[in-house]
Amino acid sequence: METKNSKSNAAFLHWMKPIIIALKELGGQGKPQEVRSIIAKNEHLTEEELSETRGKNNVNKFENEVAFARNYLVSGGYLDKSVYGMWKLTEQGWNVDMTDELASDIFKQGMAEMTDKRNSKADYRWVEFYMNFADVLLQYKNNRFDLIHKIREVYSSINFKLPKLETDNNIVDIDPFTIFALFNKGITNDNRIKILRAIAKIFNIKADVPIAFDGVPVVNNLKATFYYFKGERDAKDIDNLWELFDNAIQYSNALSEPYKSNMQKSYDEVRKQKGVNWNITMGLYWIRPNIFINLDSRNREFLNDVDNMPHYFTSIFANVNKGLPDGANYFYMCEQARNALKNEEYPYHSFPELSYYAWKSTKEENENDNPTTPVDSNVKETNYWLYSPGDNASMWDEFYNLGIMAIGWDDVTDLKQFVSKEAIKEYMRKTYDASYSYKNNAHCLWQFANEIKEGDVVFAKKGMHKIVGKGVVTSGYVYDTSRDTYRHIRKVDWQNKGEWELQKQAAMKTLTNITPYSDYVQELLDLFAEDTPEEVQEQKEIKYPSYSKEKFLNQVYMDEDTYNTLTELLETKYNVILQGAPGVGKTYAAKRLAYSIMGQIDTSRVAMVQFHQSYSYEDFIQGYRPYKDGFELENGAFYKFCKEAEEDNERPYFFIIDEINRGNLSKILGELMMLIEKDKRGEKIKLLYSNEWFTVPKNVRIIGMMNTADRSLALMDYALRRRFAFFDFAPAFASDGFKNYLTEKNSSKLEKLISTVELLNNAIAADESLGDGFRIGHSYFCTDDEVTDGWLKSVVEYEVIPLIKEYWFDEPAKVRDWSSALRSAIK
């Protein structure tokens, strides 16, 4: 094929038409390699053309240009990127007649949009200040005593408490990267600006103090030093960090030898130290943002996603997730990436722009490091809605033909202007009859505007006994002023129309989220099974947020060695019980453990149940349930989970059982007691009720949680115990993470209370009637809110003291003494 030989940065445009043609030949969608193969065949490309490389990176020219063309087709709306690793034509793509002029327009429009995104509200004035401060800090390399004094002066001048930089707060040495981390961690922008203003004054920084920090990565508050504290670090650790800092600045000023070799040697020395991991790339980026690339978890995820980055850029970072690169590889990544970003095909041309773009593109998917936020709270899965298209479906034909769903209350204008349901209710009371509460109507309007999302499934109902259609939501909320009535709309791809009788009465409300009622949802889906083409039955793939070991360690107070032991134990045994006293974080850690092993917050592969005294085999596996005038065989939670895992046997699935020792395990498991063993996985056994052959797949892992302090529960029998490994969860008051948490909370009363609780735990452990398994856990004392006197009193009076009253119910004097000690700690 004859290709353009110009120096135009848009040389890839001529691949747009071949991509469209190839996808049509593939039936509308295909994997990248399939698309490239058809293009190569259609365009009669030679082996030489297919293997040609370009640039200093020696990337494949053909693959790279096709990837570029595909990215612009996505931004133009001709390709769909919703399914990872799959290129798919949109309706617009199917119908387009691609010409050179149109390809050029798509490129120009895409560049304009990406430039707007890059420039939108982005402020990189921090770069000059950070570089200036780094130059000033270098002057203190051999005068760290004065440097420590000035840092203390910075904090005292603004009445801030200096974060803990040593165990005893007696700072004898400090490195420059940790100083940068003081204002590049999880603090408010207002506090960050106050700190920088004080730094500017005390260190005489000439650059303007920044007020925005676009593209600045921050370290985890619980790991904000680049060294371990005294007694745990090597004597040369902080000296080595200063040497790297010095060499990095010299290299960035010259970009040549011998500075490159010196810095590479320093980097390799530092990367072996305790307290140093990916954070060192953040530190180097802070001091010279245009020279060194930041490789925090967000950037690594972004750089490796071909949906975000062109092919030859991702190839530079192909091995980055294998661990912190050594000096040679890190230099290679920085140099190659700098060269690549000079290309105008990119929507960003510097590392700060790249970091900002990565943050902006992934902020909705990345886990909030706030430890009190549910780990899977932001996962966007399909919801199911029951909806009435007008009174008694009076608007159904119109809505079906227009491809919309809509609701009334037109005088309540654009719903996006309301910040809460209460605001909607207040508006309705002013607009309509003030004597009504409008509770249900406001709830309906709020859900329609804010909770329904693209990809959700809607069942249209008529009255309370008929379903008239099913569709998939395809747009966000719109207040359509061009309509005379029913102005609150969303677009819907109505896939089915007819009348189906309901066996159970439908909800009377206009809009109902029926997702929690899985059996009812399945009943409705079954109504359409015969009318739905096979290709439509496949649900849209969900791109789950990533979750790594690094994120687990940031959120759970556990060291890396313990984490590795736990994951190896789970893989060795397949069944693990996390046991410990109340408040040690067993339940908190269980889901996060599963997600860290999977590498993503894939909620479809994790199920959780809680055992109790009434929980039975019929709940867990299968049994007969009342139905109409008789009984019906119904499958239980574990049965359904195993069937799902069996169909996806190349990926791990995790079944979590809370309070596992509260149930009668022999009764609940029945004949499956044998099948859960690792060496029995995959074997079949006949079930009690259905007489069907059943197996527990090899990819199912069982995680149980057991409260060792509950004396009302019997011990598990030995036949069951040998099928599980037992992992002890202990209070984590001595962990680095919890110590850093105390530092962040900056509460002397909380610290005194923790010291008292540690003494209390020693007494509990020494008591022959109690022991280690009854110690009080650290999670009682964890909060995302400010530590106030009221909160401390609540924890002591209503959580801890009732617990020790239960422990020492027959020793009132001991309860009285320890209650007094706990109350005194927070006075």
C-alpha positions in Angstrom: 0.0 0.0 0.0 1.3 3.5 -0.8 1.5 5.6 2.3 2.0 9.2 3.0 5.6 10.2 3.1 5.2 13.6 4.5 6.4 14.8 7.8 2.8 15.5 8.9 2.1 14.4 12.5 -1.2 13.1 11.2 0.4 10.5 8.9 -1.8 7.9 10.5 -5.1 9.3 9.1 -5.1 7.1 6.1 -5.7 4.1 8.4 -9.1 5.2 9.5 -11.0 3.9 6.5 -9.2 0.5 6.5 -10.1 0.1 10.2 -13.8 0.7 9.5 -13.7 -1.8 6.6 -12.0 -4.4 8.7 -14.4 -4.1 11.5 -17.4 -4.5 9.1 -15.8 -7.7 7.8 -15.5 -8.9 11.4 -19.2 -8.3 12.0 -18.8 -5.0 13.8 -16.2 -5.8 16.4 -12.9 -7.6 16.8 -9.6 -7.8 18.8 -6.9 -5.3 17.7 -4.7 -8.1 16.2 -7.7 -9.4 14.2 -8.3 -5.9 12.8 -4.6 -5.4 11.9 -4.5 -8.8 10.1 -7.5 -7.9 7.9 -6.0 -4.5 7.1 -2.7 -6.1 6.2 -4.5 -8.5 3.9 -6.8 -5.9 2.3 -4.0 -3.4 1.8 -1.5 -6.0 0.5 1.1 -4.9 3.0 4.5 -6.5 2.7 6.5 -8.1 5.5 8.8 -5.1 5.3 6.0 -2.7 5.8 4.5 -4.7 8.7 7.9 -4.9 10.5 9.1 -1.3 10.0 9.9 0.5 13.2 10.0 4.2 14.0 11.8 6.6 16.3 14.2 6.1 19.1 11.8 3.7 20.7 11.9 1.3 17.8 8.2 0.7 17.9 6.2 -1.0 15.2 5.2 1.8 12.8 2.1 0.0 11.4 0.7 -1.0 14.8 1.4 2.4 16.2 -0.3 4.3 13.4 -3.3 2.0 13.4 -3.6 2.5 17.2 -3.5 6.3 16.8 -6.2 6.2 14.1 -8.4 4.0 16.3 -8.1 6.4 19.2 -9.3 9.3 17.1 -12.2 7.2 15.7 -13.2 6.6 19.3 -13.1 10.3 20.2 -15.2 11.0 17.1 -17.9 8.5 18.1 -17.2 6.0 15.3 -15.8 3.3 17.6 -17.0 2.1 21.0 -14.4 1.6 23.7 -16.7 0.2 26.4 -15.4 -3.4 26.2 -11.7 -3.6 27.1 -9.4 -5.1 24.5 -12.2 -5.1 21.8 -12.6 -2.6 19.0 -16.3 -2.2 18.1 -18.2 0.0 15.6 -20.9 2.3 16.8 -24.0 2.9 14.7 -22.3 6.0 13.4 -19.3 3.9 12.5 -21.4 1.4 10.6 -23.0 4.1 8.5 -20.0 6.4 7.8 -18.5 6.8 4.4 -14.9 7.6 5.5 -13.0 10.0 3.2 -9.7 11.7 3.6 -11.5 15.0 4.3 -13.6 13.4 7.0 -10.5 11.7 8.5 -8.8 15.1 8.7 -11.8 16.7 10.3 -12.0 13.9 12.9 -8.3 14.4 13.7 -8.7 18.2 14.1 -11.8 17.8 16.3 -10.1 15.2 18.4 -7.0 17.3 18.9 -9.2 20.3 19.8 -11.2 18.3 22.4 -8.1 16.8 24.0 -6.4 20.2 24.1 -9.4 21.6 25.8 -9.3 18.8 28.3 -5.6 19.4 28.9 -6.0 23.1 29.4 -9.3 23.0 31.2 -8.7 24.6 34.6 -5.2 23.1 34.7 -2.7 25.2 36.6 1.0 24.2 36.5 2.5 27.2 38.3 3.5 24.9 41.1 6.3 23.6 38.9 8.5 26.7 39.3 8.0 26.9 43.0 8.8 23.3 43.5 12.0 23.5 41.5 13.0 26.7 43.2 12.5 25.1 46.6 14.5 22.0 45.6 17.4 24.3 44.6 17.3 26.0 48.0 17.0 22.7 49.9 20.2 21.5 48.2 22.1 24.2 50.1 21.3 22.3 53.3 22.7 19.0 52.3 25.6 19.4 54.7 23.7 21.6 57.2 20.7 19.5 58.2 20.7 20.8 61.8 19.7 24.2 60.6 17.3 22.7 58.1 15.4 20.8 60.8 15.3 24.0 62.8 13.8 25.9 59.9 11.2 23.2 59.2 10.1 23.4 62.9 9.9 27.2 62.4 7.6 26.8 59.4 5.1 24.8 61.4 5.3 26.9 64.5 4.7 30.1 62.5 1.3 28.8 61.3 0.4 27.0 64.6 0.5 23.6 63.0 1.8 20.5 64.7 4.8 19.0 62.9 3.9 15.5 61.7 5.7 12.6 63.3 9.1 12.2 61.6 10.6 10.0 64.3 9.1 7.6 66.9 9.9 10.0 69.8 9.5 13.2 67.7 13.2 13.9 68.3 14.3 14.6 64.8 18.0 14.0 64.3 18.1 13.9 60.6 15.8 14.3 57.6 15.9 13.9 53.8 14.7 16.4 51.1 12.0 14.1 49.7 10.3 13.7 53.1 10.3 17.5 53.3 8.4 17.7 50.0 6.1 15.0 51.3 5.1 17.2 54.2 2.9 19.3 51.8 2.3 16.6 49.1 0.0 14.2 51.0 -3.6 14.0 52.0 -4.2 17.4 53.4 -6.5 20.2 52.3 -5.4 22.7 49.7 -5.8 25.5 52.2 -3.4 23.9 54.6 -1.0 23.1 51.8 -0.9 26.7 50.8 -0.4 27.9 54.4 2.6 25.6 54.6 4.1 26.7 51.3 3.6 30.4 52.2 5.5 29.8 55.4 8.2 27.9 53.5 8.5 30.8 51.0 9.0 33.3 53.8 11.4 31.3 55.9 13.5 29.9 53.1 13.3 33.0 50.9 11.7 31.4 47.9 11.4 33.8 45.0 8.8 32.0 43.0 5.1 32.7 43.5 3.4 30.4 46.0 1.0 28.2 44.0 -2.7 28.0 44.8 -3.4 25.0 42.5 -1.7 21.7 42.3 -2.9 20.1 39.0 -0.8 17.0 38.2 0.8 16.8 41.7 0.8 13.2 43.1 0.5 12.8 46.8 1.8 10.1 49.2 -0.3 8.2 51.6 -0.6 9.9 54.9 0.3 6.7 56.7 3.6 6.3 54.7 4.8 9.9 54.3 8.5 9.5 55.1 11.1 8.1 52.8 13.0 6.4 55.6 12.3 4.2 58.5 12.5 5.6 62.0 15.6 5.4 64.2 16.6 1.9 65.1 15.0 0.4 62.0 16.9 2.3 59.2 20.5 1.8 58.2 23.0 4.5 59.1 23.5 5.7 55.5 19.8 5.7 54.4 19.2 9.5 54.7 22.7 10.3 53.3 21.9 8.2 50.3 18.6 10.1 49.8 20.5 13.4 49.8 23.0 12.0 47.3 20.3 11.0 45.0 18.6 14.4 45.4 21.9 16.2 44.6 22.7 14.1 41.6 19.1 14.4 40.2 19.3 18.2 40.2 22.7 18.2 38.6 21.6 15.7 36.0 18.4 17.6 35.2 20.5 20.8 34.6 22.8 19.0 32.2 21.1 15.8 30.9 24.5 14.3 30.2 27.4 12.3 31.7 28.8 12.0 34.3 25.7 13.2 36.0 23.5 10.4 34.5 25.8 7.7 35.8 26.1 9.3 39.2 22.4 9.6 39.5 21.7 6.1 38.3 24.1 4.7 40.9 22.5 6.8 43.6 19.0 5.7 42.5 20.0 2.0 42.6 21.4 2.4 46.1 18.3 4.2 47.4 15.7 1.8 45.8 17.0 -1.0 48.1 16.3 1.0 51.3 13.4 0.5 53.7 10.7 3.2 53.2 11.5 3.5 49.5 9.3 2.1 46.7 7.3 3.8 44.0 7.3 7.0 46.2 10.9 7.7 45.0 9.6 8.4 41.5 7.1 10.8 43.0 9.9 12.5 44.9 12.0 12.9 41.8 9.0 14.2 39.9 8.3 16.8 42.6 11.8 18.3 42.4 12.1 18.2 38.5 8.6 17.6 37.1 9.7 18.0 33.4 12.6 15.5 33.7 11.4 12.6 35.8 8.2 10.7 35.4 5.9 9.9 38.3 5.0 6.2 38.5 2.4 6.1 41.2 -0.4 3.6 40.9 -2.7 6.0 39.0 -0.1 6.8 36.4 1.0 3.2 36.0 -2.6 2.1 35.3 -3.1 5.0 32.9 0.2 4.4 31.0 -0.5 0.7 30.5 -4.0 1.1 29.1 -4.1 1.2 25.3 -7.5 2.9 25.6 -5.6 5.9 27.0 -2.2 5.8 25.4 -1.0 5.0 21.9 0.6 1.6 21.4 4.2 2.6 21.2 3.9 4.7 24.4 2.5 1.8 26.4 5.3 -0.4 25.1 7.8 1.8 26.9 6.1 0.9 30.2 5.2 -2.7 29.3 7.1 -4.1 32.4 6.5 -1.3 34.8 4.0 -3.3 37.0 6.6 -6.0 37.7 8.1 -3.8 40.4 10.0 -0.6 40.9 12.4 -0.4 37.9 16.2 -0.2 38.5 18.1 2.9 37.5 18.8 1.9 33.9 15.2 1.1 33.2 13.8 4.2 35.0 16.2 6.4 33.0 15.1 4.7 29.8 11.4 5.3 30.7 12.0 8.9 31.4 14.1 9.6 28.3 11.8 7.7 25.9 8.7 9.2 27.4 10.1 12.7 27.1 10.9 12.1 23.4 7.5 10.7 22.8 5.7 13.6 24.4 7.4 16.0 21.9 5.1 14.5 19.3 2.1 16.7 18.6 -0.1 13.7 18.2 -0.4 13.6 22.0 -2.9 15.7 23.9 -0.2 16.4 26.5 3.4 17.4 26.1 5.0 17.3 29.5 5.0 15.0 32.5 2.8 17.4 34.6 0.2 17.5 31.8 0.4 13.7 31.6 -0.1 13.3 35.4 -3.0 15.7 35.4 -4.7 14.0 32.4 -4.2 10.6 34.1 -5.8 11.9 37.3 -8.7 13.6 35.4 -9.4 10.5 33.3 -9.3 8.0 36.2 -10.5 9.9 39.2 -13.9 8.2 39.1 -12.4 4.7 38.9 -9.6 5.0 41.5 -10.2 3.9 45.1 -10.5 6.6 47.7 -7.8 5.9 50.2 -10.2 6.9 53.0 -10.2 3.8 55.1 -13.8 4.2 56.2 -15.2 4.3 52.7 -16.6 0.9 51.5 -13.9 -0.5 49.1 -16.5 -1.3 46.4 -18.8 1.7 46.9 -17.9 3.2 43.6 -18.3 0.2 41.4 -20.9 0.9 38.7 -22.9 -2.3 38.0 -26.1 -2.8 36.2 -29.2 -1.8 38.1 -32.8 -2.9 37.3 -35.8 -0.6 37.4 -39.5 -1.0 37.3 -41.1 2.0 35.6 -44.5 3.2 34.7 -44.6 5.1 31.3 -47.5 7.4 32.3 -50.7 6.5 34.2 -51.6 2.9 33.3 -48.8 3.1 30.6 -50.7 5.8 28.8 -47.5 7.2 27.2 -46.0 3.9 26.4 -46.4 3.9 22.6 -45.0 7.4 22.3 -42.0 6.7 24.6 -41.3 3.4 22.8 -41.3 5.1 19.3 -39.2 8.0 20.6 -36.8 5.7 22.4 -37.1 7.5 25.7 -38.4 7.1 29.2 -39.9 10.1 30.9 -41.7 11.3 34.0 -43.9 14.2 34.8 -43.8 17.0 37.5 -42.7 19.3 34.7 -43.0 22.4 36.9 -40.0 21.0 38.9 -37.5 22.2 36.3 -34.1 20.9 35.6 -33.5 18.3 38.4 -29.7 18.7 38.2 -30.0 22.1 40.0 -31.2 20.3 43.2 -28.5 19.1 45.6 -30.7 16.8 47.7 -34.1 15.2 47.9 -35.0 17.7 50.6 -34.4 20.5 48.2 -36.8 18.9 45.7 -39.4 18.5 48.4 -39.1 22.1 49.4 -39.5 23.3 45.8 -42.6 21.0 45.3 -44.2 22.4 48.5 -43.7 25.9 47.2 -44.9 25.1 43.7 -47.8 22.8 44.4 -49.9 22.1 47.5 -47.8 22.9 50.7 -49.9 20.5 52.8 -48.3 17.4 51.2 -44.9 15.9 52.1 -43.9 14.9 48.6 -41.6 12.3 50.1 -42.2 9.6 47.4 -42.4 12.0 44.5 -39.1 13.7 45.4 -37.5 10.3 45.9 -38.7 9.3 42.4 -37.4 12.5 40.8 -34.0 12.2 42.6 -33.6 8.6 41.4 -34.5 9.4 37.8 -32.0 12.2 37.6 -29.1 10.9 39.8 -29.3 7.2 40.4 -30.3 5.7 37.0 -27.3 5.3 34.8 -26.4 4.3 31.3 -26.5 0.5 30.9 -29.2 0.0 33.5 -32.2 -2.2 32.5 -35.7 -0.8 32.6 -38.9 -2.9 32.7 -41.9 -0.8 31.6 -45.1 -1.8 33.5 -48.8 -1.3 32.9 -50.8 -1.2 36.2 -49.6 -3.7 38.8 -49.9 -7.0 36.8 -48.4 -6.5 33.3 -45.0 -5.7 31.8 -45.2 -4.1 28.4 -41.5 -3.7 27.5 -37.8 -4.0 28.4 -35.0 -1.6 27.4 -31.5 -0.4 28.3 -30.8 3.2 29.3 -28.4 4.9 26.8 -28.1 8.5 28.1 -27.9 10.7 31.1 -30.7 12.8 32.4 -32.1 15.6 30.2 -34.7 18.3 31.0 -36.3 18.6 27.5 -38.0 22.0 27.3 -39.1 21.3 23.7 -41.7 18.8 25.1 -45.1 20.0 26.2 -45.2 17.4 29.0 -43.1 14.7 30.5 -40.0 16.8 30.1 -37.7 14.8 32.4 -36.3 12.2 30.0 -33.6 9.7 29.4 -32.9 7.9 26.1 -33.6 4.1 26.2 -33.0 1.4 23.7 -36.3 -0.4 24.0 -35.6 -4.0 23.0 -38.9 -5.7 23.7 -42.5 -4.6 23.3 -45.7 -6.6 24.1 -47.6 -7.7 27.1 -46.4 -10.2 29.7 -48.5 -11.2 32.8 -46.8 -10.8 36.2 -47.3 -13.6 38.7 -46.5 -11.2 41.5 -48.0 -7.8 42.0 -45.7 -5.0 40.9 -44.9 -2.0 43.0 -47.4 0.9 42.7 -44.7 3.6 42.4 -43.7 5.3 39.1 -40.1 4.2 39.5 -38.7 1.4 41.7 -35.1 0.1 41.9 -35.7 -3.7 42.1 -31.9 -4.6 41.9 -31.8 -5.9 45.5 -34.6 -8.4 44.7 -32.5 -10.8 42.6 -35.2 -13.5 42.4 -37.8 -11.0 41.2 -35.3 -9.5 38.6 -34.7 -13.0 37.3 -38.4 -13.7 37.0 -38.8 -10.5 34.9 -35.7 -11.4 32.7 -37.1 -14.9 32.2 -40.3 -13.3 30.6 -38.1 -12.1 27.7 -35.8 -15.1 27.3 -37.5 -16.3 24.2 -37.9 -12.9 22.6 -34.3 -11.7 23.1 -31.7 -12.5 20.4 -28.7 -14.3 21.8 -26.3 -11.4 20.9 -28.5 -9.0 23.0 -28.5 -11.2 26.0 -24.8 -10.5 26.6 -24.6 -7.7 29.2 -22.2 -4.8 28.6 -18.9 -5.6 30.2 -18.1 -3.6 33.3 -14.6 -2.1 33.5 -13.9 -2.5 37.2 -11.5 -0.2 39.1 -8.1 -1.6 39.7 -7.0 -2.7 43.2 -3.5 -3.8 44.1 -1.4 -5.2 46.9 -0.1 -1.7 47.3 -3.7 -0.3 47.9 -4.4 -3.1 50.3 -1.3 -2.3 52.4 -2.3 1.4 52.3 -5.7 0.6 53.7 -5.2 -2.3 56.1 -2.8 -2.1 59.0 -0.7 -5.1 57.9 2.9 -5.3 56.7 3.9 -6.8 53.4 5.4 -10.0 54.8 2.2 -10.8 56.7 0.2 -10.0 53.5 2.3 -12.4 51.5 1.9 -15.1 54.1 -1.8 -14.7 54.1 -2.2 -14.8 50.3 0.1 -17.8 50.0 -1.9 -19.6 52.7 -5.1 -19.0 50.8 -3.6 -20.3 47.6 -2.2 -23.3 49.3 -5.3 -24.3 51.3 -8.1 -22.6 49.3 -10.0 -22.2 52.6 -8.9 -19.7 55.2 -10.5 -18.5 58.4 -9.4 -15.1 59.7 -9.8 -15.3 63.5 -9.4 -12.6 66.1 -11.0 -10.5 68.7 -13.7 -7.8 67.9 -12.3 -4.8 66.1 -9.1 -6.2 64.7 -10.3 -5.6 61.1 -11.2 -9.1 59.9 -14.3 -8.1 57.9 -12.7 -4.9 56.7 -9.8 -6.9 55.3 -11.6 -9.8 53.8 -13.1 -8.1 50.6 -9.9 -6.1 50.2 -7.8 -9.2 50.3 -10.0 -10.8 47.5 -9.8 -7.6 45.4 -6.0 -7.3 45.8 -5.6 -10.9 44.6 -7.9 -10.3 41.6 -6.2 -7.0 40.8 -9.5 -5.2 40.5 -12.7 -4.5 42.5 -14.7 -7.0 40.6 -17.8 -7.3 42.8 -19.3 -10.0 40.5 -16.6 -12.5 41.7 -17.1 -11.9 45.4 -20.0 -13.0 47.5 -20.6 -12.6 51.2 -23.0 -14.2 53.6 -23.3 -14.2 57.4 -23.9 -17.4 59.3 -26.2 -17.6 62.3 -27.9 -20.2 64.4 -30.8 -20.6 62.0 -28.7 -20.7 58.9 -29.1 -24.1 57.2 -28.2 -26.3 54.3 -31.3 -25.1 52.5 -30.1 -21.5 52.7 -26.5 -22.4 51.6 -26.9 -25.2 49.0 -30.5 -25.8 48.1 -33.9 -26.8 49.6 -37.6 -26.6 49.3 -39.4 -23.2 49.8 -43.1 -22.4 50.0 -44.4 -21.4 46.6 -48.1 -20.8 45.7 -50.0 -23.8 46.9 -47.0 -26.1 47.4 -43.2 -26.1 47.6 -40.5 -25.3 45.0 -36.8 -26.4 45.0 -34.7 -23.2 45.3 -30.9 -23.0 45.0 -28.9 -21.4 47.8 -26.2 -18.7 47.9 -23.2 -21.0 47.6 -24.8 -23.2 44.9 -25.4 -20.2 42.7 -21.9 -18.8 43.4 -20.2 -22.1 42.4 -22.2 -22.3 39.2 -21.1 -18.8 38.2 -17.5 -19.6 39.1 -17.7 -22.8 37.1 -18.4 -20.9 33.9 -15.5 -18.6 34.4 -12.9 -21.1 35.7 -9.8 -19.3 34.6 -10.3 -16.5 37.2 -10.5 -16.7 41.0 -13.8 -16.3 42.8 -14.1 -15.5 46.6 -16.9 -16.6 48.9 -16.7 -14.8 52.2 -18.5 -16.1 55.3 -18.8 -13.7 58.2 -19.3 -15.2 61.7 -18.6 -18.6 60.4 -18.6 -20.2 63.8 -22.1 -19.0 64.6 -23.6 -21.6 62.3 -23.7 -25.3 62.6 -21.1 -26.0 59.9 -21.7 -29.7 59.6 -25.4 -29.1 59.1 -24.9 -26.2 56.7 -22.3 -27.8 54.5 -23.7 -31.3 54.5 -22.2 -33.5 51.8 -20.1 -30.5 50.6 -17.8 -30.8 53.6 -15.6 -33.1 51.5 -15.8 -31.1 48.2 -14.4 -27.9 49.7 -11.0 -29.5 50.4 -8.4 -28.4 47.9 -7.6 -31.9 46.6 -11.3 -32.7 46.2 -12.1 -29.7 44.1 -13.6 -30.6 40.8 -14.9 -33.9 42.1 -18.6 -34.5 41.9 -21.2 -35.6 44.5 -24.9 -36.0 44.4 -26.9 -33.3 46.2 -29.4 -34.3 48.8 -32.6 -32.7 47.3 -32.1 -32.5 43.5 -30.1 -35.7 43.0 -27.9 -33.7 40.6 -24.1 -34.0 40.4 -22.4 -31.0 42.0 -18.9 -29.8 42.3 -17.0 -27.0 44.0 -14.8 -25.4 41.3 -11.1 -25.2 41.8 -11.2 -21.4 41.3 -13.4 -20.8 44.4 -11.6 -19.6 47.5 -13.5 -19.5 50.8 -12.6 -16.8 53.4 -14.3 -17.2 56.8 -14.2 -14.8 59.7 -14.4 -16.0 63.3 -14.7 -14.0 66.5 -12.5 -15.6 69.1 -14.0 -13.6 72.0 -17.5 -14.9 71.7 -17.8 -17.5 74.5 -21.4 -18.5 73.5 -20.1 -20.4 70.5 -18.8 -23.9 70.4 -15.4 -24.7 68.8 -15.4 -26.1 65.3 -15.1 -29.9 65.1 -11.8 -31.3 64.0 -13.1 -32.7 60.7 -14.0 -29.2 59.7 -10.9 -27.6 61.2 -8.5 -29.6 59.0 -10.3 -28.3 55.9 -9.4 -24.7 56.8 -6.2 -22.8 57.6 -6.5 -20.4 60.5 -4.9 -17.0 60.4 -4.7 -14.8 63.5 -5.7 -11.1 63.3 -4.2 -9.2 66.2 -4.7 -5.6 67.3 -2.5 -3.4 65.2 -1.6 -0.6 67.6 2.1 -1.2 67.1 1.9 -1.1 63.3 3.5 1.7 61.3 0.1 2.4 59.7 -1.7 2.9 63.0 1.1 5.0 64.4 0.9 7.3 61.4 -2.9 7.4 61.9 -2.4 8.7 65.4 0.1 11.3 64.1 -2.5 12.5 61.5 -5.2 12.7 64.2 -2.9 14.8 66.3 -4.9 14.1 69.5 -3.0 13.7 72.8 -6.2 12.3 74.4 -6.5 9.6 71.8 -2.8 8.7 72.1 -3.2 8.5 75.9 -6.3 6.3 75.5 -4.4 4.0 73.1 -1.6 3.6 75.6 -4.2 2.7 78.3 -5.8 0.2 75.9 -2.5 -1.5 75.2 -2.0 -1.9 78.9 -5.5 -3.3 79.2 -4.8 -5.7 76.4 -1.7 -7.0 78.3 -4.0 -7.7 81.2 -6.5 -9.4 79.0 -3.8 -11.6 77.4 -2.4 -12.6 80.8 -5.8 -13.6 82.1 -6.1 -17.4 82.0 -9.9 -17.2 81.4 -9.4 -14.9 78.4 -6.1 -14.7 76.5 -4.9 -13.1 73.3 -8.1 -13.8 71.4 -10.0 -11.4 73.6 -7.8 -8.3 73.2 -9.5 -5.1 72.1 -9.0 -4.3 68.4 -7.7 -1.1 66.9 -10.7 -0.4 64.7 -12.7 0.8 67.7 -10.5 3.9 67.6 -10.4 4.6 63.9 -12.5 7.4 62.4 -12.5 9.5 59.3 -14.0 12.4 61.3 -12.2 14.8 63.7 -11.4 13.2 67.0 -13.5 15.1 69.5 -14.1 14.7 73.3 -17.6 13.6 72.5 -16.4 10.9 70.1 -13.8 9.6 72.6 -16.3 9.5 75.4 -18.7 7.6 73.1 -16.1 5.0 72.3 -15.1 4.5 75.9 -18.5 4.5 77.5 -20.6 2.6 74.9 -18.1 0.3 73.2 -15.0 -0.5 75.3 -16.4 -0.5 78.8 -19.4 -2.7 77.9 -16.9 -5.2 76.4 -14.8 -5.5 79.5 -17.9 -5.8 81.6 -18.7 -8.8 79.5 -15.2 -10.2 79.8 -14.9 -9.8 83.6 -18.6 -10.2 84.5 -17.6 -12.0 87.7 -14.8 -9.5 88.7 -16.5 -6.2 89.3 -13.4 -4.7 90.9 -11.3 -5.3 87.8 -14.0 -3.7 85.6 -14.2 -0.7 87.9 -10.4 -0.1 87.9 -10.1 -0.4 84.2 -13.2 1.7 83.5 -11.7 4.4 85.7 -8.3 4.2 83.8 -10.0 4.5 80.5 -12.1 7.5 81.6 -9.0 9.2 83.0 -7.2 8.8 79.8 -9.6 11.1 77.9 -10.1 13.8 80.5 
